[in-house]
């Protein structure tokens, strides 16, 4: 007889029902409604419960997201009993279509950054060609993934670039408690073919234009040199740390360079030191101008 273990998550609307053994083999499933759950008789049965919003099946667990009409503490034991009864009577969790295209497993791992509030989740595949930052859920129209991630109470800011997602958390939470849940969610989302970023939408977004230097040829020579230095020598280093740096402007009278820090670089305790002792000194040396000042502005 199979016995299920009930586990809460950091998202109060989602709860996990864990099995003693794996119930899928290198496959993850997400069902938003009963029609999507045609290959999962168990998920279809769960959708008859009026409070079930989404069913996730992965590894050794089934996770269910609820609508707000109930609290989990009132119904979780009954749901676990229903799942146990179904499985112990020989019910199928997932019916695998042998002719269906195989999903490509995705590896996602967490990587620390110099900013203790930011963790970098790295995938083994390219997920976007455009760097983009989201400060809140209202900005996430270009990124369905970012919108989903802001559903977690501990997610404060998101930065997405190339093959990684940098997530900044609120100080109230500890990475030890939330990293596994975030990593599993991102892995499942990408494997299921979810849209990480709508590149066309981003291109039409006025806020994103700042990130693309479209007027390079019309800039003064010094500004062009600064941009080239930042792109070649600085950006690769900050990207490796889960962040990004953007050229904003150069004031020839004040010799002041303004840049925008994103992702792990934004709010990092060491960012001031990096700006002054690293980037500023580099520009002074490479441009042979000891009066240059580098200043970070809010993105």
WONOR-V179717 format. One record per residue. RES is the residue in three letters. PHI is phi in whole degrees, -180 to 180 (NA if undefined). Layout:
# WONOR-V179717
res->RES phi->PHI
res->RES phi->PHI
This chain:
# WONOR-V179717
res->UNK phi->NA
res->UNK phi->-81
res->UNK phi->-117
res->UNK phi->-98
res->UNK phi->-103
res->UNK phi->-89
res->UNK phi->-133
res->UNK phi->-78
res->UNK phi->-127
res->UNK phi->-69
res->UNK phi->-90
res->UNK phi->-65
res->UNK phi->-89
res->UNK phi->-117
res->UNK phi->-134
res->UNK phi->-107
res->UNK phi->-116
res->UNK phi->-93
res->UNK phi->-101
res->UNK phi->-70
res->UNK phi->-132
res->UNK phi->-67
res->UNK phi->-112
res->UNK phi->-134
res->UNK phi->-114
res->UNK phi->54
res->UNK phi->-132
res->UNK phi->-130
res->UNK phi->-132
res->UNK phi->-135
res->UNK phi->-122
res->UNK phi->-94
res->UNK phi->-160
res->UNK phi->-67
res->UNK phi->-69
res->UNK phi->-73
res->UNK phi->-95
res->UNK phi->-62
res->UNK phi->-96
res->UNK phi->-134
res->UNK phi->-57
res->UNK phi->-67
res->UNK phi->-61
res->UNK phi->-60
res->UNK phi->-64
res->UNK phi->-66
res->UNK phi->-70
res->UNK phi->-74
res->UNK phi->-77
res->UNK phi->-65
res->UNK phi->-98
res->UNK phi->-82
res->UNK phi->-100
res->UNK phi->-144
res->UNK phi->-120
res->UNK phi->-113
res->UNK phi->-126
res->UNK phi->-161
res->UNK phi->56
res->UNK phi->-114
res->UNK phi->-144
res->UNK phi->-118
res->UNK phi->-109
res->UNK phi->-125
res->UNK phi->-99
res->UNK phi->-105
res->UNK phi->-78
res->UNK phi->-81
res->UNK phi->-75
res->UNK phi->-138
res->UNK phi->-108
res->UNK phi->-60
res->UNK phi->-62
res->UNK phi->-86
res->UNK phi->-128
res->UNK phi->-63
res->UNK phi->-66
res->UNK phi->-67
res->UNK phi->-66
res->UNK phi->-60
res->UNK phi->-64
res->UNK phi->-65
res->UNK phi->-66
res->UNK phi->-60
res->UNK phi->-62
res->UNK phi->-63
res->UNK phi->-67
res->UNK phi->-69
res->UNK phi->-93
res->UNK phi->90
res->UNK phi->-67
res->UNK phi->-85
res->UNK phi->-81
res->UNK phi->-138
res->UNK phi->-101
res->UNK phi->-84
res->UNK phi->-85
res->UNK phi->-64
res->UNK phi->-90
res->UNK phi->-73
res->UNK phi->-61
res->UNK phi->-76
res->UNK phi->-74
res->UNK phi->-86
res->UNK phi->-58
res->UNK phi->-116
res->UNK phi->-98
res->UNK phi->-131
res->UNK phi->-133
res->UNK phi->-90
res->UNK phi->-132
res->UNK phi->-69
res->UNK phi->-128
res->UNK phi->-64
res->UNK phi->-94
res->UNK phi->-63
res->UNK phi->-88
res->UNK phi->-123
res->UNK phi->-121
res->UNK phi->-104
res->UNK phi->-102
res->UNK phi->-105
res->UNK phi->-103
res->UNK phi->-89
res->UNK phi->-152
res->UNK phi->-70
res->UNK phi->-114
res->UNK phi->-161
res->UNK phi->-105
res->UNK phi->-125
res->UNK phi->-76
res->UNK phi->-149
res->UNK phi->-121
res->UNK phi->-127
res->UNK phi->-90
res->UNK phi->-160
res->UNK phi->-68
res->UNK phi->-68
res->UNK phi->-93
res->UNK phi->-91
res->UNK phi->-54
res->UNK phi->-75
res->UNK phi->-134
res->UNK phi->-58
res->UNK phi->-64
res->UNK phi->-60
res->UNK phi->-61
res->UNK phi->-65
res->UNK phi->-66
res->UNK phi->-69
res->UNK phi->-71
res->UNK phi->-83
res->UNK phi->-61
res->UNK phi->-91
res->UNK phi->-83
res->UNK phi->-100
res->UNK phi->-144
res->UNK phi->-136
res->UNK phi->-131
res->UNK phi->-121
res->UNK phi->-158
res->UNK phi->49
res->UNK phi->-116
res->UNK phi->-145
res->UNK phi->-129
res->UNK phi->-95
res->UNK phi->-118
res->UNK phi->-103
res->UNK phi->-102
res->UNK phi->-77
res->UNK phi->-62
res->UNK phi->-63
res->UNK phi->-104
res->UNK phi->-111
res->UNK phi->-60
res->UNK phi->-61
res->UNK phi->-91
res->UNK phi->-123
res->UNK phi->-62
res->UNK phi->-62
res->UNK phi->-65
res->UNK phi->-65
res->UNK phi->-61
res->UNK phi->-65
res->UNK phi->-64
res->UNK phi->-64
res->UNK phi->-60
res->UNK phi->-63
res->UNK phi->-62
res->UNK phi->-68
res->UNK phi->-63
res->UNK phi->-82
res->UNK phi->80
res->UNK phi->-65
res->UNK phi->-75
res->UNK phi->-80
res->UNK phi->-153
res->UNK phi->-85
res->UNK phi->-61
res->UNK phi->-66
res->UNK phi->-65
res->UNK phi->-63
res->UNK phi->-62
res->UNK phi->-91
res->UNK phi->-86
res->UNK phi->-56
res->UNK phi->-63
res->UNK phi->-77
res->UNK phi->-62
res->UNK phi->-62
res->UNK phi->-83
res->UNK phi->-110
res->UNK phi->-82
res->UNK phi->-84
res->UNK phi->-107
res->UNK phi->-54
res->UNK phi->-65
res->UNK phi->-92
res->UNK phi->-79
res->UNK phi->-69
res->UNK phi->-59
res->UNK phi->-65
res->UNK phi->-62
res->UNK phi->-63
res->UNK phi->-65
res->UNK phi->-62
res->UNK phi->-60
res->UNK phi->-63
res->UNK phi->-66
res->UNK phi->-61
res->UNK phi->-67
res->UNK phi->-86
res->UNK phi->-109
res->UNK phi->-99
res->UNK phi->-58
res->UNK phi->-57
res->UNK phi->-71
res->UNK phi->-73
res->UNK phi->-65
res->UNK phi->-63
res->UNK phi->-94
res->UNK phi->85
res->UNK phi->-132
res->UNK phi->-158
res->UNK phi->-133
res->UNK phi->-122
res->UNK phi->-75
res->UNK phi->-106
res->UNK phi->-167
res->UNK phi->-135
res->UNK phi->-100
res->UNK phi->-67
res->UNK phi->-69
res->UNK phi->-89
res->UNK phi->58
res->UNK phi->-105
res->UNK phi->-103
res->UNK phi->-107
res->UNK phi->-130
res->UNK phi->-114
res->UNK phi->-100
res->UNK phi->-128
res->UNK phi->62
res->UNK phi->-64
res->UNK phi->-74
res->UNK phi->-74
res->UNK phi->83
res->UNK phi->-71
res->UNK phi->-57
res->UNK phi->-94
res->UNK phi->-66
res->UNK phi->-63
res->UNK phi->-63
res->UNK phi->-62
res->UNK phi->-63
res->UNK phi->-77
res->UNK phi->-86
res->UNK phi->-106
res->UNK phi->-67
res->UNK phi->-62
res->UNK phi->-65
res->UNK phi->-64
res->UNK phi->-66
res->UNK phi->-58
res->UNK phi->-73
res->UNK phi->-75
res->UNK phi->-99
res->UNK phi->54
res->UNK phi->-142
res->UNK phi->-77
res->UNK phi->-95
res->UNK phi->-68
res->UNK phi->-123
res->UNK phi->-111
res->UNK phi->-134
res->UNK phi->-93
res->UNK phi->-115
res->UNK phi->-68
res->UNK phi->-75
